[in-house]
Structure formats: C-alpha cells, structure tokens
C-alpha cells in the first residue's frame, strides 16, 4: 500500500535516513534522501522526515 499523506512527522539531523516503518507493519527498510525542499516521505508508511534547520545538507 502506498501512503498518500504524511502520517507522522519526524525531524532529523541528516539528509539521508532509513525508515523501518512501525513495529506492527511488514515494511521493508528503505533509505530516503531529502530533496531540495528539505523533506522526504516514506512511500510505505507515510512518515515524513524533515531536515532540522541548520543541519548538514540543509538548504
């Protein structure tokens, strides 16, 4: 199932992250890279990862 809207927003310190989903999901580990807009959405669980202002890789 592909998520369409962010379910949860998580602020991170790096532009490259890994998402494992939730404990109850059959979600493969996926690696995401922030785009120029400073966020990345997981295509499996819908979590949105937002790059902390001033973090490495921030624009």
Secondary structure, DSSP 8 states (H G I E B T S, - for coil): ----S-S-EEEESSSEEEE---TTS----EEEE--TTSEEE-TTT--EEEE-TTSTT--
